[in-house]
């Protein structure tokens, strides 16, 4: 029989849960169910996208943030032991009001497409590529106008390099991070939709169902690769086996792995010479 790989790999750290384990994978502060399949990217083509069903764990984490401290990991209460362990960012600590974060890595040659869409009924957060630039849109309340922010100072992101997109909300400020650096203006979180609202009704990657999309235009699906989708630094595998989101629905062409020039049919090509 084939040799089974260690759940946390050869160099990862293992954390015991009630009925499972979690890993801190090599040279990372990300918590993951394992250090192999959970980190596998996916390729979206021809209108494919992923829907995550909102779980009770998500609701409890957001409503009981003073207990969860932004993490599903529970640590021993022995202070000496706590001081001796380097806990991952976002893990349960005594600091008040933990930051909220939602992150995903993307890679594409296509200039347009939805990357993240989360909604609470008619209120929503959308981050997409428009003309190769990152565009953040938030609608909060039916009476107000949407908040729209375009990031142009990082050049075109449809360059087939991996980019790390992160939304961070902390101390009433919402920041957009790209490849570890703040981009755009910091927004007042009281004036925009909470992308991790306890009462989320919808959460999508790479596109969104037309009947859910609140705008009059037809949503443009992302064509390319996605990986490392995280909530508060906890990997939520794209097959729906995560610690917070454990059910995912794949629509259309969603393939495991990332190879080939994804989105090349939509890309503006240059002379290779």
Number of C-alpha atoms within 10 A of each C-alpha: 3 4 5 6 10 12 19 21 16 11 12 18 15 18 16 12 12 6 5 8 15 22 22 23 23 14 8 11 17 20 30 27 25 21 23 14 14 20 19 16 21 21 26 30 19 13 18 21 25 24 22 21 17 19 15 12 15 20 17 14 19 19 14 13 18 16 17 19 24 25 25 21 20 16 15 8 8 8 8 9 10 13 9 8 8 9 16 16 17 23 23 20 18 10 8 10 12 21 18 23 22 18 22 20 20 25 24 28 24 24 22 21 23 23 26 24 22 26 26 20 12 14 20 26 22 22 24 24 23 19 14 20 19 29 19 19 17 23 23 20 14 9 7 9 10 18 15 12 16 17 19 14 10 10 11 16 22 25 15 17 12 16 19 19 21 21 21 19 21 14 11 12 15 23 20 24 16 19 12 11 11 14 17 17 12 14 16 14 17 11 17 20 22 23 26 23 16 19 16 20 17 19 23 22 25 28 27 27 15 13 8 13 19 15 10 7 8 12 17 18 23 31 31 28 27 27 25 23 24 23 26 23 23 31 26 27 26 30 19 19 15 20 21 24 23 17 17 20 14 18 15 13 15 20 14 15 14 17 11 8 14 20 22 15 11 13 16 10 9 6 4 4 3
